[in-house]
Amino acid sequence: CQPKGAILKDRVTICDTCVEPGGTALGAQWVTTLSEAVQASGLEVEIVTCSCLNMCQSPVAFALQGAQKATYLFSGADPAQDTQDMLGLLQLYADAPEGWITEAEAAGRLRLCLQGRVPRL
């Protein structure tokens, strides 16, 4: 989960071990779909995985980070339905001063998955 060098653009880190009881881990698969959607949208976002974001009670979890920006932690994402909402969230984050999102309607259902926000350093 450690970044290699300085973060130059925004980053989404998706847990690749998140799984519902009896289910399969969906985070790693979402990375592919989401990466393609981000590239098609023209957003400057890096999509990576990490094994365990410690949000196991409500998979799929992901973090949103950027240089000199607030960090967000989400859980309960549904890769089957949240890709478009993720694009909305990423656009909000890209446009927000210091990453501080104040109006999250464009994030759709994902705004209800927010678990925490940490101010920038």
Secondary structure, 3 states (H helix, E strand, C coil): CCCCCCCCCEEEEEECCCCCCCCCCCHHHHHHHHHHHHHHHCCCEEEEEECCCCCCCCCCCEEEECCCCCEEEECCCCCCCCHHHHHHHHHHHHHCHHHCCCCCHHHHHHHHHEEEEECCC
